[in-house]
C-alpha cells in the first residue's frame, strides 16, 4: 500500500517499485531469498493476468469500445505480426541473437500489457476513440502472442507460417465464442437469481469471469480473450451492486499486479543482467521507435487515422509484467538461451516503462489529445427494489458537470422518477423543486423500471449540456446498450448495508 502511494506521488510507474521490492527481497538483495522456480512464476503470473483482464473488462464501456473493435482487431493480429518480425530482425542482425532467441523476444515484447494500459488510462484523459482502441488491443493481443511464444519454445523447427496463422485464428474464434457465451449466460443468471447478501454479487461476477477463462482453455481456445469478453459483457449488463463489483475487482487487480511484480523481482538475478543491458536497450529502441510505430501505421491504414492519434497510440504501447511472465515460457520448456531471453526482456521492460509511462501524459498534452476529456463522466449505481419494481440511482455532481446551478425542477425528470434526497457537505435533506444543485452534491433518485433508463439518460444529458439539454439538441448517449428490464427480483434491496423499507 505504501508503494502505491509512493508511485502516485512520485510519478514513477508502480511496476518499478514492486519489481524493486522483489529484487530487494531476492538473493542479491537484503532479504537473501533464493527463488528460481520459473514454472511457479508462470502459473501465478497467468492467474494474476486472468484477474487483471477481468478487472479491465468490467471497467470497459461498450459504447467506447464498440467503434474501436475493428482497429483493435487489426492491431492485435496484423500489428503483432509486424512488430514480431521487425523486432526479431533487429535482434538478430543488430544484437547478434540467433533466430529462435530473436523470434522469442520479438513475440514476447509485442504484447501490450493490460495492467499498465488500464493503470495509465485512469490518470490520462484521452478521447474515448483512443482509450477504446488501447483497452481492446491490450485485452486481445495476449492470445496470439501466447500462441507464438509457445510455438517458438517447442523443440524442433517452427511450423509453417500458415499453420501458425490458422492456429491463432482458431484459438481466437473459440475464445471469443466461449467468452461471449459465458458472459451472456452469467449476466442472465445474475439478473434472475437472487443472492442472500449484497457482498456475494462481486464474488459471483468474478467467479463467472474466471470460469470463462477455464472454459476457453479447456475448449483449446484463448482463455485470456474469453475472460476479457465475458467480463466486458458482465460490466455492461447493469447488474445489481455493479459499483461494489468494480471496486472488488479493482482490489483483486491490485493484488494480482503487486504479487506478480514482486514474484518476478524475486526470480531475476541482478548480477546476471549486466551482460544483457546493451542488447536490451538496442532491441527496446528498435521496438519503440520502429516496430511499434510501423505496426500502428499498417494496422490503422484502412481507417485514415490522424497522425497525432497514430503517434500517441505508438507511444502508448506500454509493456509491463506480461512480457516478463511470457518470457518464463521458454524457461519452463528448457529452450537453449532462455535465461538470456528472460534477462533481456526484464531490462527492456524496466527501462522503457520508466521512459514511456511518465512521458505519456506530456505527449498527450503536446499533441492536444488530452484537453477537455475530463468532462462529466457520470457514475451511476443501481439497486433493485423488490416490491416497488423500481431502482435507486445515486450519483454525484463532479467538478466539470453542467448540472451545477440547475434547480431540481429544471432537471425535468421523466414521470415516474424523482430526486428524493440530496447530500451536501455531509448533511442530507429532501430537496424542493427550487433547490439549486451544486458541485459536490450527491443525489438519490428513485425511478420505476419503465423509466429507469430514461432517467439515467436525462441525468447524463443535463450533466453534459446543462438545464437546456434536449431543447438545444444536447442528447446524452445511453451509457450502455439496451438490456432487458426485470422488476421481479427477489433479493432484498440494500441501502448502506441495511434493508430498504418495503413500504
Legacy VTK file of the C-alpha trace (Angstrom):
# vtk DataFile Version 3.0
C-alpha trace
ASCII
DATASET POLYDATA
POINTS 503 float
0.000 0.000 0.000
2.889 2.338 0.725
4.326 1.525 -2.704
1.036 2.502 -4.362
1.085 5.821 -2.550
4.746 6.411 -3.347
4.226 5.714 -7.044
1.266 8.101 -7.250
3.186 10.896 -5.517
6.498 10.414 -7.323
5.124 9.764 -10.807
7.144 6.548 -11.111
5.279 3.569 -12.582
4.208 1.282 -9.748
5.671 -1.632 -11.728
9.195 -0.470 -10.978
8.562 -0.142 -7.257
7.076 -3.640 -6.995
9.935 -5.117 -9.002
12.334 -3.258 -6.744
10.690 -4.808 -3.679
11.106 -8.256 -5.213
14.742 -7.617 -6.082
15.399 -6.281 -2.572
13.959 -9.482 -1.109
15.923 -11.676 -3.553
19.292 -13.349 -3.306
21.211 -10.233 -4.373
19.212 -8.005 -2.039
18.733 -7.543 1.671
16.297 -10.430 2.033
18.568 -13.099 0.611
15.615 -15.192 -0.630
16.792 -17.753 -3.192
13.882 -18.195 -5.623
14.300 -19.685 -9.085
11.035 -21.515 -9.765
10.083 -20.274 -13.245
7.190 -22.745 -13.506
5.502 -21.435 -10.351
6.106 -17.859 -11.515
4.456 -18.612 -14.837
1.473 -20.275 -13.139
0.866 -17.431 -10.687
1.533 -14.883 -13.429
-1.196 -16.428 -15.574
-3.571 -16.358 -12.600
-2.814 -12.695 -11.955
-3.270 -11.867 -15.635
-6.715 -13.502 -15.604
-7.768 -11.289 -12.689
-6.273 -8.174 -14.312
-8.085 -8.828 -17.606
-11.334 -9.446 -15.725
-10.956 -6.140 -13.892
-10.211 -4.342 -17.139
-13.184 -5.920 -18.890
-15.571 -4.955 -16.081
-14.457 -1.334 -16.391
-14.633 -1.182 -20.202
-17.593 0.770 -21.546
-19.220 -0.888 -24.533
-20.187 2.417 -26.133
-16.498 3.431 -26.204
-15.006 0.126 -27.293
-17.563 -0.799 -29.961
-16.317 1.696 -32.586
-12.726 0.679 -31.781
-13.161 -3.068 -32.312
-12.034 -3.186 -35.990
-8.926 -1.113 -35.239
-8.076 -3.118 -32.130
-8.563 -6.389 -34.014
-6.060 -5.375 -36.698
-3.552 -4.047 -34.158
-3.716 -7.274 -32.142
-3.225 -9.501 -35.203
-1.558 -7.740 -38.135
0.114 -5.245 -35.812
1.517 -8.033 -33.632
2.870 -9.864 -36.704
4.625 -6.720 -37.965
6.048 -5.964 -34.524
7.328 -9.518 -34.074
9.002 -9.548 -37.484
10.678 -6.151 -37.193
11.831 -6.669 -33.592
13.140 -10.185 -34.318
15.058 -8.948 -37.375
16.650 -6.192 -35.321
17.528 -8.602 -32.506
19.141 -10.992 -34.989
21.059 -8.607 -37.223
21.923 -5.840 -34.759
22.087 -7.611 -31.385
23.584 -10.840 -32.742
20.991 -13.267 -31.335
20.161 -16.480 -33.138
16.797 -16.633 -34.896
14.976 -18.647 -32.226
16.027 -16.258 -29.465
15.236 -13.271 -31.686
11.776 -14.575 -32.550
11.061 -15.354 -28.897
11.995 -11.838 -27.823
10.035 -10.319 -30.711
6.923 -12.290 -29.754
7.252 -11.704 -26.010
7.601 -7.908 -26.182
4.994 -7.382 -28.911
2.089 -7.688 -26.460
0.965 -4.507 -24.732
0.439 -5.008 -21.029
-3.191 -4.829 -19.879
-2.287 -3.830 -16.317
-0.029 -0.994 -17.477
-2.537 0.285 -20.050
-5.529 0.187 -17.686
-3.496 1.880 -14.952
-2.270 4.708 -17.197
-5.674 5.340 -18.769
-7.118 6.005 -15.318
-4.873 9.053 -14.961
-4.508 10.258 -18.574
-7.687 11.804 -20.011
-7.857 10.753 -23.660
-10.643 10.743 -26.242
-12.846 7.684 -25.985
-11.889 6.593 -29.521
-8.279 6.208 -28.328
-8.972 4.655 -24.947
-11.254 2.141 -26.627
-8.513 1.098 -29.054
-5.867 0.805 -26.319
-8.120 -1.128 -23.944
-9.357 -3.549 -26.600
-5.867 -4.068 -28.038
-4.375 -4.874 -24.636
-7.235 -7.283 -23.965
-6.979 -9.006 -27.351
-3.279 -9.243 -28.194
-2.240 -11.554 -25.339
-3.880 -14.503 -27.106
-1.901 -14.517 -30.391
1.331 -13.660 -28.580
0.985 -16.616 -26.189
0.444 -18.937 -29.180
3.555 -17.575 -30.912
5.729 -17.843 -27.810
4.619 -21.440 -27.200
5.274 -22.285 -30.873
8.768 -20.770 -30.792
9.514 -22.571 -27.491
8.785 -26.075 -28.782
11.630 -28.384 -29.665
12.389 -28.834 -33.351
11.731 -26.484 -36.253
8.974 -23.899 -36.116
5.856 -24.818 -38.070
4.991 -23.156 -41.336
3.643 -19.635 -41.022
0.235 -20.529 -42.431
-0.176 -23.238 -39.771
0.544 -20.683 -37.046
-1.959 -18.251 -38.568
-4.586 -20.978 -38.676
-3.969 -21.926 -35.040
-4.139 -18.310 -33.925
-7.385 -17.707 -35.834
-8.975 -20.876 -34.462
-7.993 -20.188 -30.843
-9.200 -16.598 -31.076
-12.523 -17.712 -32.550
-13.049 -20.357 -29.858
-12.046 -17.962 -27.081
-14.354 -15.229 -28.374
-17.305 -17.624 -28.687
-16.761 -19.054 -25.199
-16.293 -15.616 -23.617
-19.428 -14.170 -25.207
-21.481 -17.228 -24.269
-20.301 -17.378 -20.653
-20.708 -13.618 -20.249
-24.252 -13.630 -21.621
-25.330 -16.661 -19.591
-23.712 -15.232 -16.468
-25.381 -11.842 -16.870
-28.757 -13.521 -17.476
-28.338 -15.631 -14.361
-27.220 -12.703 -12.198
-30.338 -10.758 -13.177
-32.656 -13.651 -12.321
-31.044 -15.421 -9.363
-31.399 -13.607 -6.054
-28.382 -13.844 -3.745
-28.918 -13.601 0.030
-26.276 -10.894 0.590
-25.013 -7.977 -1.480
-21.404 -8.984 -0.779
-21.892 -12.153 -2.802
-22.528 -10.311 -6.071
-18.891 -9.216 -6.634
-17.665 -12.732 -5.813
-20.173 -14.276 -8.220
-19.223 -11.922 -11.050
-15.512 -12.652 -10.648
-16.253 -16.385 -10.451
-18.113 -16.195 -13.761
-15.214 -14.319 -15.375
-12.642 -16.854 -14.166
-14.920 -19.669 -15.347
-14.805 -18.122 -18.829
-11.021 -18.465 -18.815
-11.274 -22.089 -17.696
-13.913 -22.941 -20.304
-11.936 -21.255 -23.078
-8.730 -23.084 -22.140
-10.495 -26.456 -21.889
-12.002 -25.881 -25.336
-8.461 -25.310 -26.706
-9.234 -21.653 -27.285
-7.821 -18.426 -25.915
-8.751 -18.255 -22.255
-7.392 -14.708 -21.994
-9.715 -13.439 -24.718
-12.604 -15.375 -23.165
-12.198 -13.826 -19.715
-11.889 -10.294 -21.104
-15.018 -10.569 -23.270
-17.054 -12.252 -20.530
-16.061 -9.568 -18.022
-16.899 -6.828 -20.523
-20.420 -8.228 -21.007
-20.914 -8.510 -17.240
-19.630 -4.976 -16.695
-22.118 -3.511 -19.186
-25.148 -5.560 -18.117
-26.448 -3.214 -15.380
-26.156 -5.903 -12.738
-27.090 -5.216 -9.099
-24.333 -3.662 -6.997
-22.180 -3.012 -10.065
-20.130 -0.276 -8.368
-19.250 -2.596 -5.486
-18.336 -5.284 -8.010
-15.971 -2.959 -9.869
-14.356 -1.906 -6.594
-13.885 -5.527 -5.557
-12.386 -6.398 -8.947
-10.065 -3.402 -8.790
-8.792 -4.560 -5.404
-8.139 -8.053 -6.766
-6.401 -6.481 -9.759
-4.066 -4.578 -7.446
-3.300 -7.773 -5.529
-2.564 -9.556 -8.801
-0.259 -6.781 -10.021
1.644 -6.465 -6.757
2.077 -10.204 -6.317
3.104 -10.765 -9.923
5.668 -7.948 -9.996
7.221 -8.866 -6.642
7.473 -12.501 -7.720
9.190 -11.511 -10.964
11.608 -9.358 -8.998
12.433 -12.390 -6.863
13.001 -14.550 -9.936
15.546 -12.258 -11.577
19.201 -12.336 -10.590
20.526 -8.748 -10.914
24.211 -9.615 -11.314
23.337 -11.725 -14.360
21.766 -8.731 -16.123
24.964 -6.774 -16.731
25.947 -8.525 -19.965
22.453 -8.087 -21.435
21.879 -4.392 -20.773
23.207 -3.145 -24.129
21.281 -5.737 -26.237
18.138 -4.968 -24.242
18.460 -1.224 -24.821
19.099 -1.768 -28.531
16.149 -4.151 -29.009
13.901 -1.849 -26.973
14.889 1.089 -29.167
14.010 -0.909 -32.289
10.673 -1.926 -30.741
9.743 1.568 -29.567
10.971 3.681 -32.470
10.483 1.338 -35.446
8.396 -1.777 -34.784
5.536 -0.265 -32.762
5.028 2.833 -34.969
5.178 0.693 -38.125
2.661 -1.805 -36.712
0.306 1.037 -35.762
0.665 2.674 -39.183
-0.017 -0.542 -41.110
-2.741 -1.714 -38.744
-4.640 1.564 -38.954
-4.004 2.211 -42.639
-7.577 1.300 -43.725
-9.102 3.743 -41.215
-7.349 7.029 -42.106
-6.423 7.875 -38.522
-4.914 11.366 -37.958
-1.159 11.364 -37.443
-1.482 12.774 -33.917
-3.556 9.811 -32.822
-1.182 7.367 -34.518
1.745 8.992 -32.710
0.040 8.651 -29.349
-1.006 5.039 -29.993
2.586 4.274 -30.997
3.985 5.671 -27.762
1.182 4.180 -25.623
2.148 0.588 -26.441
3.187 0.026 -22.840
4.952 -3.118 -21.677
4.759 -4.433 -18.147
4.727 -7.704 -16.285
3.007 -9.666 -19.072
6.106 -9.806 -21.341
8.226 -10.886 -18.373
5.727 -13.624 -17.496
5.671 -14.775 -21.129
9.477 -14.893 -21.052
9.197 -17.684 -18.466
7.552 -19.986 -21.065
10.836 -20.851 -22.832
12.499 -21.186 -19.414
9.933 -23.782 -18.365
10.422 -25.508 -21.750
14.224 -25.509 -21.232
14.841 -23.743 -24.544
18.571 -23.078 -25.051
19.382 -19.462 -24.230
16.041 -18.888 -22.479
17.683 -17.302 -19.425
19.266 -14.674 -21.659
15.892 -14.043 -23.298
14.370 -13.514 -19.835
17.149 -11.115 -18.775
16.885 -9.051 -21.971
13.112 -8.796 -21.669
13.392 -7.830 -17.995
15.839 -4.986 -18.647
13.882 -3.822 -21.711
10.589 -3.650 -19.810
12.056 -1.813 -16.818
13.920 0.808 -18.846
11.229 1.587 -21.393
8.428 1.557 -18.824
10.409 4.200 -16.963
10.674 6.202 -20.199
7.201 5.764 -21.688
4.903 5.754 -18.651
5.737 9.176 -17.143
6.024 10.868 -20.571
2.667 9.700 -21.946
0.593 12.458 -20.240
3.067 15.078 -21.515
2.848 13.710 -25.063
-0.949 13.711 -24.927
-0.902 17.388 -23.972
1.637 18.246 -26.675
-0.477 16.503 -29.297
-3.589 18.246 -27.910
-5.351 14.964 -27.373
-5.912 15.208 -23.644
-7.687 18.549 -23.457
-11.268 18.700 -22.292
-11.654 14.971 -21.966
-12.243 15.121 -18.211
-15.760 16.374 -18.778
-18.518 14.759 -16.898
-18.399 11.061 -16.631
-21.433 10.350 -14.504
-21.087 7.207 -12.426
-24.461 5.728 -11.507
-25.072 2.829 -9.140
-28.329 0.903 -9.224
-30.003 -1.256 -6.569
-33.213 -3.141 -7.396
-36.286 -2.629 -5.227
-38.342 -5.779 -4.852
-41.985 -4.867 -4.349
-41.797 -1.407 -5.866
-40.243 -2.759 -9.047
-38.008 0.258 -9.138
-34.434 1.396 -8.741
-32.371 3.689 -6.574
-29.946 5.748 -8.650
-27.152 7.512 -6.812
-24.830 9.995 -8.471
-22.579 12.897 -7.546
-22.075 16.202 -9.349
-18.468 16.426 -10.491
-16.230 19.443 -10.915
-16.921 19.748 -14.662
-20.594 18.757 -14.619
-23.023 21.352 -16.020
-25.616 20.192 -13.515
-24.085 22.793 -11.195
-26.524 25.694 -10.809
-29.533 23.752 -12.090
-32.674 23.633 -9.984
-34.183 20.254 -9.205
-37.333 21.140 -11.113
-35.248 22.106 -14.137
-33.907 18.559 -14.395
-37.282 17.671 -15.969
-37.050 14.058 -14.894
-39.436 11.669 -16.668
-42.719 10.824 -14.985
-42.022 8.019 -12.562
-38.634 9.343 -11.441
-37.793 11.921 -8.797
-34.859 13.304 -6.823
-35.660 12.263 -3.254
-32.506 13.168 -1.332
-29.518 15.497 -1.606
-26.336 15.146 0.450
-24.336 18.381 0.696
-21.298 18.997 2.901
-22.015 15.839 4.855
-25.665 16.767 5.553
-28.690 15.259 3.813
-32.025 16.933 3.076
-35.109 16.426 0.923
-34.961 18.891 -1.965
-37.752 21.064 -3.273
-38.285 21.883 -6.964
-36.418 25.161 -6.433
-33.379 23.620 -4.709
-30.254 24.674 -6.632
-27.770 21.868 -7.142
-24.065 22.479 -6.542
-20.780 20.779 -7.338
-20.055 18.032 -4.857
-23.737 17.276 -4.191
-24.785 13.651 -4.083
-28.254 12.835 -5.371
-30.560 9.911 -4.684
-33.088 9.329 -7.455
-35.972 6.862 -7.297
-37.184 5.533 -10.655
-39.594 2.814 -11.727
-38.493 0.034 -14.036
-40.222 1.616 -17.006
-38.328 4.913 -16.818
-35.042 3.774 -15.259
-33.064 4.107 -18.495
-34.789 7.367 -19.428
-33.929 8.832 -16.011
-30.292 7.849 -16.400
-30.137 9.340 -19.894
-31.700 12.543 -18.593
-29.117 12.872 -15.827
-26.357 12.263 -18.351
-27.798 14.882 -20.702
-28.062 17.608 -18.055
-24.577 16.796 -16.781
-23.207 17.319 -20.295
-25.481 20.059 -21.628
-26.938 21.910 -18.663
-30.549 22.801 -17.950
-31.356 23.367 -21.640
-30.242 19.887 -22.639
-32.744 18.496 -25.103
-34.087 21.900 -26.122
-30.768 22.794 -27.753
-30.154 19.366 -29.212
-27.890 18.093 -26.413
-28.638 14.426 -26.035
-26.565 12.019 -23.949
-25.976 8.630 -25.349
-27.269 5.715 -23.344
-24.379 4.575 -21.161
-24.739 1.000 -22.325
-26.665 -0.912 -24.909
-30.303 -1.553 -24.122
-30.792 -4.559 -21.864
-33.883 -6.312 -20.622
-35.590 -4.831 -17.633
-36.671 -7.086 -14.804
-38.597 -5.754 -11.848
-39.376 -9.022 -10.098
-36.138 -9.532 -8.257
-36.369 -11.450 -5.038
-33.213 -10.099 -3.438
-33.837 -7.588 -0.654
-32.767 -4.107 -1.644
-29.904 -2.761 0.389
-29.072 0.796 1.225
-25.946 1.486 3.252
-25.820 -2.086 4.471
-29.428 -2.077 5.819
-32.576 -3.445 4.279
-34.561 -0.863 2.418
-38.157 -0.395 3.678
-40.723 -2.349 1.720
-43.493 0.262 2.002
LINES 1 504
503 0 1 2 3 4 5 6 7 8 9 10 11 12 13 14 15 16 17 18 19 20 21 22 23 24 25 26 27 28 29 30 31 32 33 34 35 36 37 38 39 40 41 42 43 44 45 46 47 48 49 50 51 52 53 54 55 56 57 58 59 60 61 62 63 64 65 66 67 68 69 70 71 72 73 74 75 76 77 78 79 80 81 82 83 84 85 86 87 88 89 90 91 92 93 94 95 96 97 98 99 100 101 102 103 104 105 106 107 108 109 110 111 112 113 114 115 116 117 118 119 120 121 122 123 124 125 126 127 128 129 130 131 132 133 134 135 136 137 138 139 140 141 142 143 144 145 146 147 148 149 150 151 152 153 154 155 156 157 158 159 160 161 162 163 164 165 166 167 168 169 170 171 172 173 174 175 176 177 178 179 180 181 182 183 184 185 186 187 188 189 190 191 192 193 194 195 196 197 198 199 200 201 202 203 204 205 206 207 208 209 210 211 212 213 214 215 216 217 218 219 220 221 222 223 224 225 226 227 228 229 230 231 232 233 234 235 236 237 238 239 240 241 242 243 244 245 246 247 248 249 250 251 252 253 254 255 256 257 258 259 260 261 262 263 264 265 266 267 268 269 270 271 272 273 274 275 276 277 278 279 280 281 282 283 284 285 286 287 288 289 290 291 292 293 294 295 296 297 298 299 300 301 302 303 304 305 306 307 308 309 310 311 312 313 314 315 316 317 318 319 320 321 322 323 324 325 326 327 328 329 330 331 332 333 334 335 336 337 338 339 340 341 342 343 344 345 346 347 348 349 350 351 352 353 354 355 356 357 358 359 360 361 362 363 364 365 366 367 368 369 370 371 372 373 374 375 376 377 378 379 380 381 382 383 384 385 386 387 388 389 390 391 392 393 394 395 396 397 398 399 400 401 402 403 404 405 406 407 408 409 410 411 412 413 414 415 416 417 418 419 420 421 422 423 424 425 426 427 428 429 430 431 432 433 434 435 436 437 438 439 440 441 442 443 444 445 446 447 448 449 450 451 452 453 454 455 456 457 458 459 460 461 462 463 464 465 466 467 468 469 470 471 472 473 474 475 476 477 478 479 480 481 482 483 484 485 486 487 488 489 490 491 492 493 494 495 496 497 498 499 500 501 502
